[in-house]
Amino acid sequence: MVGPPRNLLLPIIFTSIGAIVLFSLHQSAHPIPNPDFTPINTPIKALNPPFIPQNFTFLIKVLAFNRLDSLSRCLNSLSAANYGGDTVHLHIHIDHFALVNESTNVIDQKLEESRKILNFIDGFDWKFGNKVVHYRTNNVGLQAQWLEAWWPSSDHEFAFIVEDDLEVSPFFYKFVRGLIVNYYYNVSNSSLSIYGASLQRPRFVPGKHGNKIQLDSETHLFLYQLVGTWGQVLFPKPWKEFRLWYDLHKSKGIKPFLDGMVTNGWYKRMGERIWTPWFIKFIHSRGYFNIYTNFQHERALSVSHRDAGVNYGKTAGPDSQLLEGSSLDFNLLEMQPLSNLKLYDYCFREVLPGRVGRTLDEVGSILWTVQKDRSVLLVSIFGASDTITRNMLCHFERLNIRNYLLMGPRSDFLFDLARRGHPVIDADQFFNYLRAQKVMGFQHSSAKLMKNVLVNAYVIKKCLENGYDSLMVDANMLFLSKVQEFMNPTNDFYAGKSSRFLSVRSSSSAQEIWLGLLKKVAATIGKVSLQGESTNFVFLVVKFLEQTGVTIHRVDEASIGIQISANTINQSSSDAGKKMVYWSADTGLDLIQKRLQELSLWVVDVDSSCTAVVCHQS
């Protein structure tokens, strides 16, 4: 399990445990049947699908220091596991004691401890594969022990990292082998977003003020962003990616600070003596997930005895109950499709990946998942840079804005946003769908402007049909207050004077006006010039509405917002009470970033990742 040094972990656990992550659309997990399950002693070879490569390699990496009794218990439990005839290699990494100015008696005692450990390992029989011992010449500490333990020799080599005070279940390998078969080698049931699997019992939420871990008894597997250090299986590709990321950031002096995380405080106190804040920051920047188990009754496949040492001042005892034959009352080897597994972030807040709207029905389904109090924020990211969009989404997280839907052109960036749990509309596919349906009879032009306007217009139409109020904005603005303050409950249409936003109230009159607007837009959009503000959806819609005599309640953005311009940050009075910051589409990214930094509103780092995790309890 992730943890600070032993003299800090125990109080942190006691204070945190009471306050305790795929492209497929989320579904509820199905129950795992108890009777008639595959016997745990079924040979592994009988369970292997034909596509497991011959060069599949499994390494057990044991990290040891000076605890002979702990190491003996750990190795004996590993030796007692069922490997089903597979070749499994054992690598033992022994850290050296620190070479400091101590008395001869103390040094002799430490040398004797090291010799006893080496003699035990030399005599330890490992019959399942190679036994490799790495005895260090200097004390490197826990960070180097982990980070230097493994560099995958291929994409088919997997590592199980075990600290010496762990004990494993006899079933651990069969379970891990099943995970790799089902979620790594099964192409139709795998994801590059999964970096490994933790065999420890889930019990810790690192995001401050996050949700408690609450899972029903039928959920045996789920995905969670947090790495586990009490028995962690690592997949080769993500680990290589992390090591290269670590090397880049460490070499350039970039620290793994992540505000809002308990682990951030650990790093500030302990620095490079611990490694987990680096990995946690990497996973946050990539949006990856770890497979976790939930076996109820505090059972786990890997148990930490929390022996006295680097992380604990005195022995705390086992954190969980080891899953053994007498307690196996479910099918350990039956694994659900990946699309059925729930995902949770560092706040233990459920993540819903794969919400991509391409048809009206799909858009309707997504709107239902995001609407709050029957209102939806629609954000057009046409023409916005990826970094600006990510900075905006970080602000959404800070303000707890979750009822939004992003609309943009088909791109890897758009799909990556969906993978990370952001609801999106693939404007290209949705536009093609509208053309194929001969909606309003338009089939002629596929110009960028037409696509932008019609996609946005039909999404608002779907909102009206479902009874949702909608607020349309683009990515060239940031909210400084609640979204509801931009929605007028007494007017069908409420817009900014400079066309920065448009609010459409759900009413029968607004729906009738909108249908008439769609006919006018479809008939004239191909004739509109692609110059200046005419490329702005809100500008065009407001223009069309006013031409047909519709009353629109208007507000001057300068009176409620701060404008970023090439010369200065223009504002009507003081910043106090402002509701938004905005800029024109042709403003350069460097200028936007500079001005937002001055306002403390640039909240992405060098990876274009949020600088903080902000938990809002569900």
N, C-alpha and C positions, 0 to 999 in steps of 0.2 A: 504494500500500500504506500501511496505517496506519503512522505513524512519528513519532518525536520530532524535535527539531531535528537538523540534519545532524551536528553535532558529537557527538551522543549515539547516533545510530541504528546506526552501523556496529558498535560493540562490543556493542550490545544484540542485533543480528541474529546476530552470531557466537556469543553465549552462548545465544540462544533457539532457533536453528535446529536444534540437536541435541536439544532437549526438546519440538520441535513435534509447521440448525443448524440447517393442512393437515388437514386434517380426514380425509384418506384413510389407511387402514391401510397401514403400510410393507410394501413388497415389495422383493425383490432386483432390481437393475437388469439389464435384458436387454442382451446384446451388441449393439453397433452394427456392422452389416456393413460391410466394406471395399469389396467389388466392387460395380459397377453403381450407384454412388450418384449423386445429382443433381449434375450439373456445377456448379461454383462460378460459372460465368459465365452460368447461367440467369437471365434477366431477373427482377428483383424483382416486377414486375407480374404475372408468370405464377405467382408463389407466393402472392400475396395472397388470403386468403379474402374473401368478399363483405361481411363485417361490420366491416371496418376503416373507421372514420368518416372523413369528408372533412376534418374539422378536426384530424386527427392532425398533430402538430408535433414535429419533432426539432431540438433545439438543441445545438450543441457549444460548451461554455464553456471557453475556454483561459485559465488563470491564469498571468500572466507578471510578471516583475519587472525584472531587469537582465541577462539572459543572451541576447544576440542570437543567437549560434550555436545555442543550444539551441532557442530559439523558431523559428528558421528551419527546423531539422530537423523539429520537431514539426508546423508548419503545412504543410510540403511533404509529409509523410507523410499528413496529413489530406486534402490536396488530391489525392493520388494514389489515394485509396480509391474503391471502386466504390459509387456511390449509386443506381445503377439507374434514373435518371430522377427520383428523389424530390427534393423540395425540402428542403434541410437548411441551416439558418441557422448562421452562425459569429459568436460573441460573444467578443471578446478583452478581458480585464480586466487592465489594467496598473497594478500598484501603484507608488506614488511612493516615491522614496528618502526616508529620514528627514531632517527638517529639524533638524539639530543644529549645535552650534558647531564648525565645521570650517574649515579654511583655504580661502581663495578658490580655490586650485588644485584641491583635492579637490572642492569644489562644482562648479567648471567641468567637471571630469572626469565627474561624475555627470550633469550636465545634458547633456553631449555623448552619453553612453551612452543617455539617455532619448530624445534627438532621433534617434539612429540607429535605435532600436527603432521609434519612431513613423514615421519615414520608410520603414522596411522594411514595416511594416504597411500604411501608406497605399498603397504600390505593390504589395502582395500581391493577386493576383487570385483571388477566390472566386466561381466560376461556378455554384455549386449553390444559392444562396439569398442572403439578406441578409448583409452583413458589418457588424457593429456593434462600435465600439471605445469602451471606457470607460477613460479615463485619469484616474486619481485625482489629487487635489491634495495629499493627505497620505499618509504611509505608514500603512497599516492592519494589515498583517501577514497571516499565513496564515489565521487564524481568520475574520476578516472577509471575506477574499477568497473563501473557501468559502461561508460562511453568507449573504453578501449577493449571491452570484453569481446567485441564481435564486429567484423566487417564481412557481410555475406559474400561468399565466393560465387554465388549464382542466385537467380530468382527462384530457385527451388530449395534453398537452404533456409531453415527456420531455427530460431533460438528460443530456448526457455530459460529465462534468467532467474536464478534462485539464490537468495541470500542465505547464509549458513544457519540462521535460526528458524528456517522454515521446515515444515513437514508436509509431505504430499500424500494424497489418496492413492491407493493401488490402482484406481480407475483413471487417473489423470491423463495418461498418455492416450488411451483409447478415446477419451472425450476430445482431447486436443486434435488427434488424428482425424476424428469425425468433423470437427470444425474446419480444418484445412481442406478436407475433401469437399465439404458442402459449400463453404463460403470463400474459398480461394481458387480451387481448380474447376469448380462448376461455373463455367462462363456465364450461363444464364442466371446464376444465383450468387454472383460475386460483385464486389465494388472496390474500386481503387481508393475509396474513402476509409476503408477499414485498415488500421495499422497493426492489429494484433488482438490478443485476448487475455483477459485477466482471470486467474483462477481463484482469487481471494473473494471473500464476502464483501459486497458493496456496502459501505457504511459512512462515507465521507463526501460532503459537498463543499468544494473549495470556494465557490462564489459567496461572498459575504451577503447575508440575509437571503440566501437561496432557499428553495423548497426542501422539505424533508424527503428522504428516499422512501417512497411508498409504492409498492408493487403488489399486485394480487398474486395469490398462490399458484395460479396457472401460468404466470410469466416466468419461464425458466431461463430464457435468454433475452437480453436487450442490449442496446448500443448506448455507450456513454463516453463522453470525450475524455474523461480522466484516465490517466495511466495508472496502473497498479504495480507497486514494487514488491508485493508479497506473492510472487509467482506470476510473472508476465511473459506471455508468448509474443514474440516480435516477428512480424512479416518482413521479408528482405527489402522490398522496394521502398516502403515508407521509412525504414530505418536508415537506409543509405541516403535518402532525401534529407532526413533530419540531420545526419552527421555532416553533410555538405552545408546545410543551412547553419548549423552550429559553428562550423569552421569559418564561414563568411562573417557571421555576426561577431563571434569572439575575436577574430582577427582585426576587425574594424572598431572594436571597443563598444559595440552596441549591446546594451544590457537587456536581459529578459524581463524587464518590468512589465507587469500587467495589473493596472489598478483595479481595485474591487475584488481581488483574490487574496485569500488567506496566505497562499504560497508566496505572494509578493513580499509580505512581511518576513517570511522565512529567509528569502534571498537577501533582503536588505540587512538582516542580522548575520547570516552565515556565509553569504557570498558564494565563492567557488567550492566550498566544502560540500555543497549539495548540487545535484544535477537536475532534479525534477522541474524546477522553474523554467529551465531551458526547454525541456520537452513540452511542458504545458503551454508555453508561449508559442512554440512551433505548431502544435496541434490547433491552437486558437487561430493562428494565421492561415492555416490550410483548411480548417473545417473538417478534420478527420474524427473518426470514432473508434472505440475499443469495444470488443465483445465482452460482456459481463454475464455472470450466472446469478440466478436467484433460486436457491434451493429450499428456502424457508427453514425455520428452527435453527438459524445461525449456522447452517452447514456450508461447507466449502470444500473444493478440491485441493486447496492449498491453505495452510494455516501457519500464521506467524506466532511463535512462542514469545516474542518480544523480550528476548533475553537481554540482560545488562550488557551494554557496549556503547557504541558510538551514538545510537539513537535513544537509548534508555539508560538512566542513571542506575536503575535496579530492575530486576526482572519483573515484568508485568503479567506474564502468563499468556496462554493461547487466546487469540482474538475470536476464534470461531471453533465449531465442532467439525472434525475431519469427516468427510463423507466416506463411509465404509459400507461393506456389504449388508450389515445388519440394519443400516438406516436407509438403504436404497429402496424407496417406495414409489418410484416413477421410472420412466424410460429415459435413462441418461443419454442414450445414443440417438433418440428421435429428435430431429432438429427441424424447426419450421422454416418455410421460405423466408429469405432475407426481407422481402417486402412486407412480411407480417411482424417483423421485430420493431419495437418502439425505439426511438432515439431520444437522448437527453443531453443537454448542454451542461456547462459548468455550474449553472444555477439549478440543475436538475429540473429544467423546464423542457417540456416535450418539443421536439423539433419535427416539423412536417415537411420532408423533402419531396421533390418531384411534382410540385404543383405548377404545371405548365398548361396554360389555356390556349387551345388551337381552334376550338369550335364554340358556338354559343352555349351548348350544353356544358362543356368543360368550364367555360367562363362562369356560368351560373353556379356550378359546384364550388369553384374556388371562392367566389364572392361570399357564399354561405360560410365558408371556413374562416374568413377574415372579418366579416362585418361585426361591428360592436355597436350595440344600441341602434341597430338597423341603419348604420352609416358606414361608408367606405371612402377611404382616401385613395384616389387614383393618381399615380405618378407617371408621367411620360418621361422616359430617359432617352428619347430620340435626340441624337447629337450631343449628349452629355458624356464627358470622359468617365472612364471606369473609376478613377480615383475620386472624382466629385460624387459619383453615385455611392461609393462605399462610405465616404464621409457623411453623406446624408443618412445612410442607413444606421451608422453609429449614433447619430443624433436621435433617430427613431428609437433606438434601444434605450438611450438615456431618458427620453421623455415617455417611455413605455407606450409608444405608438405601435400598435400591432395590427390595426385594421386597415392595412394598405395593400395595394396591388400595383406592381411595376409593369409598365408596357413599353416594349422596345423591340428593335429589329433582331432577327435571329442571329445569334453569335455564341461563341464559346463562353463569353462572359455572362450572358443571360442564363445559359444553362448551369453555369457554376453557381450563380445566385440561387437558382432553384434547388440545386444539390444541397446548398447550405441552409435551406428552409425558407427562402424568400418566395412568396407567390408571384408568378410572372405570367405575362401573355406574350407568346411568340407572335409578334405583329405580322411577320411575313406569312406564316402558316394560317393565321386567323384571317388575313386579308384574302389569301387564296381560297379559303373556305367560303368567305362571303361572295367572292366572284363565282365560285362553282355553284353556290345556291342562287345565283342571279338576283341577289338582294338589291332591290330598288332598280334593277335593270342595268346596273353599270358593269361593264366588262371590258371597257376600252383601255384606259390608261392604268399603269401600275407605278406611276410617278411617286417619288418619296413623299411629297406633300399629301397626295391623295390617300396614300396608305396611312400616314400619321393621323389625318383628320378622321377618316372613316372608321378606323379601328377604335380610336378614342370615343367617337360618337356612338358606335354600337355597344361599347361597353357601358356607357352611361345609360343607353336604352335598356340594357339588361338590368342595370341597377333599378331603374324606374319600374320595370316589370315585376321585380322581386320586392318592391316596396322599400328600397334602401335610398336614403339621402346620399349624395355623392359630392365630393370635393375634388376638382381636377386641378393639378398643379404640374409644373415641370421640375426638373432637377436643378434649375437655376435659382433655387431659393432654399432657405432653411427656416424651419419653425423655431420660434423662441417661446412659444406658449402652446396651449392645448389646441388641437385641431378643431375642436368644436367652436372656438372663437372665430373661425373663418366660415362658419355655416350659420346662415340667418334663418331661424325657424318661422319667420313671418313672411318671407318672400320666396317665390318659386325660383327666382334667379338672383344670385348675389355675386358680384365680380369686382375685381380690382380695376381701377381706372386705367392702369397701364397693362392690363390683361395678364397679370401674374397668377391669378387664380379664378376659378369659376365654381360656385356652389349651386347645385341643382337639388331642390327639395322634392321629395317623393310625394307627388299629388296627382290627381287625375288631370288637372289643368296643365301641369308641367309635362305630363306624359303625352297629352294631345299636341301640345306645342312642339315637343321634341320630334314626334313623328313627322310633322309638317316640315321641321327643320331638316330632317334627313333627306326628304325629297328634294329640297332646295339645294342642299349640299351636293347630293349625287348628280344633280343636273348642271351645276356650275363649277364644281371644284376643279375640273380639268382646265378651266379658263383663267384660274387665279395665278397671278404672277408669283414667282418664287423669290421674292426680294423682301428684305427687311422683316418687319414684324408680321408680314403676311404668312410666314412659315410657322407662326405660333398658333396652336390649335385654339386656345382660348380667344385670341384676337379675332380669328376668323369666325368662330361661333357667335361671339358677342356681336360682331358686325352683321352677320346674317339675322340674328334675332332682332336687332334694332331696326333693320330694314323692313322687317315684317310687323313692326309696331309693338313688339313685346317690351314690357316694362322690366328693366333690370336695375336692381338697387346697386349703385356703384360706390366704391370707397377709394380714396386716393392712397396708394401704397406708401407714398412719402410720409403720410401722416401716421402710419402704423409700423413702418419698417425702416431699415437702414439699407441704403443703396451703395453697392461697391462699384466705383467707377475708376477710370484710368488715373484721375487726378487725386481723388481723396475719397473718404467714406462720407457721402453726403447724407445728412439727416436733418429733419425739420426742427428738432429741438434736442433734448438729451436722449440718451439711450434708454433711460428708464421707461418701462411700460411698452417698449417696442415688441411687436409680435412676430417679426420676420426680418431676415436679411436676404437681399436679392441682388441680382446682377443680370446684365444682358448676355445673350447667347454668344456674342463675339468677344467677351472679356477673356483675356488670356489666363491659363491655369496658374501660372506663377503669381500673377497679381491677385487672383482669388485666394490662393493659399496664403499669401503674405497678409492680406487684409483679415482673413479668417483667423490666422494665428494671432494677430493683434487683438482680436475680439475673443480669444480663447475658444474659438469655435472650430479649429482644425484639430480633429480628434482621431486621425489615422497616423500610423507610423510608417517606417520605410518599406514595410511589406503591404502597405495600403490596408492594414488590419486595424481594428479598433484598439485604441490605447487602453481601454478599460473594459472590464466585464461588469455589467450593471444588472443586478438581480431584482426583479419585482415579483414578489410571491404571488402564486396563482390563487 
